[in-house]
């Protein structure tokens, strides 16, 4: 899912936000 290094933090935050609700 992570294609670019700049997208890594964005994807991580999205995942954490969705999982941590």
WOJOUR-V55919 format. One record per residue. RES is the residue in one letter. SS is DSSP state (@ for helix, = for strand, . for the rest). OMEGA is omega in degrees with one decimal (NA if undefined). D_FIRST is the distance of its C-alpha to the first C-alpha in whole Angstrom. Layout:
# WOJOUR-V55919
RES	SS	OMEGA	D_FIRST
RES	SS	OMEGA	D_FIRST
This chain:
# WOJOUR-V55919
X	.	179.7	0
X	.	-179.0	4
X	.	-178.0	6
X	.	-179.9	9
X	@	-179.2	11
X	@	-179.2	12
X	@	-177.8	9
X	@	-179.2	9
X	@	-178.8	12
X	@	-179.7	11
X	@	-178.9	8
X	@	-179.3	10
X	@	-179.4	13
X	@	-178.4	12
X	@	-178.1	11
X	@	-178.7	14
X	@	-177.9	16
X	@	-177.8	15
X	@	-176.9	16
X	@	178.2	19
X	.	NA	20
